[in-house]
């Protein structure tokens, strides 16, 4: 990330963002960069939440309240808002992690912590046992 808060988007991700994109606070001291279509899907889900539920309001404030549209310049860079850079502890380096129709942006130290967790195979078996990951 340069001094003007511009994040170079790798070529493989640029096409994803060609029809517009949004950046928002993630759940793990990271940022989510979503295609416009993915953002609209999440937005529709959020709008279906019961706003009388305090937990739903917190989620709306966290995600939608931090969301910002992104525009890619001719050099394939996007400007990350300063408040989101501060939230994710992003300085001059960032790690981008693809997640299908969005990608995450991490400070290297935070991503290192995630990698340590992800590489704990014994814990992963227990951690993910309740998810329906059946194939076939």
Secondary structure, DSSP 8 states (H G I E B T S, - for coil): --TT-EEE--HHHHGGGTT-EEEEE-SSS-EEEEEHHHHHHHHHHHHTS-TTSHHHHHHHHHHTTT-EEE---TTSEEE--HHHHHHTT-SS--EEEE-SSEEEEE-HHHHHHHHHHHT-HHHHHHHTTTS-----
